[in-house]
Amino acid sequence: KQLAEKDAEIKSAGENLQALEREVQDVKKTLGKSAKVVVEKLALLEHEAEKTRKQLAEKDAEVKSAREKLQAAEREAQASKGKMEEEAKVAKGKLAELEKQVATTWKQLAEKDAEIKSAGENLQALEREVQDVKKTLGKSAKVVVEKLALLEHEAEKTRKQLAEKDAEVKSAREK
């Protein structure tokens, strides 16, 4: 009867050990998936930041080009003033059109500046989010490591109990 009880205890302890080992594997898988998601999100954020930088460079080039056109138009308007009256009327019309274009360009420039500011703020928000994810992952990893250590300790304790039960069974069989 004692032998049967010891065998049942050994079987139960073995099942507990297997359950602990499965839990350890599940924790390891979960940590791996979390790390993969963070790495993918970081790559996406870096890609978006690079795209924003390129857009800013393109907008800067557009602004520079618009300023050069404006300067050329202003020089052209100055040269036109000394010509015949008809040419002066044409030049005034061109000047008015150019001034409209300049006003539009300045408006667009203000909009682009606002976009650049917004993109910069978005980039900062994304970078803060990356830092938060890194902190969270660090805390999660610490908890998992502590849980793994506890599970390994419990598994070792269970192994010792199994060895003791085996010895008791062996002793009981010999008696």
C-alpha positions as CSV (number, residue, x, y, z in Angstrom):
1,K,0.0,0.0,0.0
2,Q,2.9,2.4,0.9
3,L,4.6,1.5,-2.4
4,A,1.4,2.4,-4.3
5,E,1.2,5.7,-2.4
6,K,4.8,6.5,-3.1
7,D,4.3,5.7,-6.8
8,A,1.3,8.0,-6.9
9,E,3.3,10.8,-5.3
10,I,6.1,10.3,-7.8
11,K,3.7,10.4,-10.7
12,S,2.1,13.6,-9.4
13,A,5.5,15.2,-8.8
14,G,6.5,14.3,-12.4
15,E,3.3,15.8,-13.8
16,N,3.9,19.0,-11.8
17,L,7.5,19.1,-13.1
18,Q,6.2,18.8,-16.7
19,A,3.6,21.6,-16.1
20,L,6.3,23.8,-14.8
21,E,8.5,23.1,-17.8
22,R,5.7,23.9,-20.2
23,E,5.1,27.2,-18.3
24,V,8.8,28.1,-18.7
25,Q,8.5,27.4,-22.5
26,D,5.4,29.6,-22.7
27,V,7.1,32.5,-20.9
28,K,10.1,32.2,-23.3
29,K,7.8,32.2,-26.4
30,T,5.9,35.3,-25.1
31,L,9.1,37.2,-24.4
32,G,10.4,36.3,-27.9
33,K,7.2,37.5,-29.6
34,S,7.2,40.8,-27.6
35,A,10.8,41.5,-28.6
36,K,10.1,40.8,-32.2
37,V,7.1,43.2,-32.2
38,V,9.3,45.9,-30.6
39,V,12.0,45.4,-33.2
40,E,9.5,45.6,-36.0
41,K,7.9,48.8,-34.6
42,L,11.3,50.4,-34.1
43,A,12.1,49.7,-37.8
44,L,8.8,51.2,-38.9
45,L,9.3,54.3,-36.7
46,E,12.9,54.7,-38.1
47,H,11.5,54.3,-41.7
48,E,8.8,57.0,-41.0
49,A,11.4,59.3,-39.5
50,E,13.6,58.9,-42.6
51,K,10.7,59.6,-44.9
52,T,9.9,62.7,-42.9
53,R,13.5,63.9,-43.2
54,K,13.4,63.4,-47.0
55,Q,10.1,65.3,-47.2
56,L,11.6,68.2,-45.2
57,A,14.6,68.3,-47.6
58,E,12.2,68.4,-50.6
59,K,10.2,71.2,-49.1
60,D,13.4,73.1,-48.3
61,A,14.4,72.7,-52.0
62,E,10.9,73.9,-53.1
63,V,11.2,77.0,-50.8
64,K,14.7,77.8,-52.2
65,S,13.5,77.5,-55.8
66,A,10.5,79.7,-55.1
67,R,12.7,82.4,-53.5
68,E,15.0,82.3,-56.5
69,K,12.0,82.7,-58.9
70,L,10.8,85.6,-56.8
71,Q,14.2,87.3,-57.0
72,A,14.4,86.8,-60.7
73,A,10.8,88.1,-61.1
74,E,11.7,91.2,-59.0
75,R,14.8,91.9,-61.2
76,E,12.7,91.4,-64.3
77,A,10.0,93.8,-62.9
78,Q,12.7,96.4,-62.2
79,A,14.1,96.1,-65.7
80,S,10.6,96.4,-67.2
81,K,9.9,99.8,-65.6
82,G,12.2,101.7,-67.8
83,K,10.6,100.4,-71.1
84,M,7.7,101.7,-73.0
85,E,4.3,102.2,-71.3
86,E,2.7,99.2,-72.9
87,E,5.6,97.1,-71.7
88,A,5.2,98.7,-68.3
89,K,1.5,97.7,-68.2
90,V,2.5,94.1,-69.2
91,A,5.2,94.2,-66.6
92,K,2.8,95.5,-63.9
93,G,0.4,92.6,-64.8
94,K,3.3,90.2,-64.6
95,L,4.4,91.8,-61.3
96,A,0.9,91.5,-59.9
97,E,0.8,87.9,-60.9
98,L,4.2,87.3,-59.5
99,E,3.2,89.0,-56.3
100,K,0.2,86.7,-56.1
101,Q,2.5,83.8,-56.7
102,V,4.8,85.2,-54.0
103,A,1.9,85.5,-51.6
104,T,0.8,82.0,-52.4
105,T,4.4,80.8,-52.0
106,W,4.7,82.5,-48.6
107,K,1.4,80.9,-47.6
108,Q,2.6,77.5,-48.9
109,L,5.8,78.1,-47.0
110,A,3.9,78.8,-43.8
111,E,1.9,75.7,-44.4
112,K,5.0,73.6,-45.0
113,D,6.6,75.1,-41.9
114,A,3.5,74.0,-40.0
115,E,3.8,70.6,-41.6
116,I,7.5,70.4,-40.7
117,K,6.7,71.5,-37.1
118,S,3.9,68.9,-36.9
119,A,6.2,66.2,-38.4
120,G,8.9,67.1,-35.9
121,E,6.4,66.8,-33.1
122,N,5.2,63.5,-34.5
123,L,8.7,62.3,-34.7
124,Q,9.3,63.3,-31.1
125,A,6.1,61.5,-30.0
126,L,7.3,58.4,-31.9
127,E,10.7,58.6,-30.3
128,R,9.0,58.9,-26.8
129,E,6.8,55.9,-27.7
130,V,9.9,53.9,-28.7
131,Q,11.5,54.8,-25.3
132,D,8.4,53.7,-23.5
133,V,8.3,50.4,-25.4
134,K,12.0,49.8,-24.6
135,K,11.3,50.5,-20.8
136,T,8.3,48.2,-20.8
137,L,10.2,45.5,-22.6
138,G,13.0,45.9,-20.0
139,K,10.6,45.6,-17.1
140,S,8.8,42.6,-18.8
141,A,12.2,40.8,-19.3
142,K,13.1,41.4,-15.7
143,V,9.8,39.8,-14.5
144,V,10.2,36.9,-16.9
145,V,13.8,36.2,-15.7
146,E,12.6,36.3,-12.0
147,K,9.7,34.0,-12.8
148,L,12.1,31.6,-14.7
149,A,14.4,31.5,-11.7
150,L,11.4,30.7,-9.4
151,L,10.2,28.0,-11.8
152,E,13.6,26.5,-12.1
153,H,13.9,26.5,-8.3
154,E,10.5,24.8,-8.0
155,A,11.6,22.3,-10.6
156,E,14.8,21.5,-8.8
157,K,12.9,21.1,-5.5
158,T,10.5,18.7,-7.3
159,R,13.4,16.7,-8.7
160,K,14.8,16.3,-5.2
161,Q,11.5,15.1,-3.9
162,L,11.2,12.6,-6.8
163,A,14.7,11.3,-5.9
164,E,13.7,11.0,-2.2
165,K,10.4,9.2,-3.2
166,D,12.4,6.8,-5.5
167,A,14.7,6.0,-2.6
168,E,11.8,5.4,-0.3
169,V,10.2,3.1,-2.9
170,K,13.4,1.3,-3.5
171,S,13.8,0.9,0.3
172,A,10.2,-0.3,0.6
173,R,10.8,-2.9,-2.2
174,E,13.9,-4.2,-0.5
175,K,12.0,-4.6,2.8
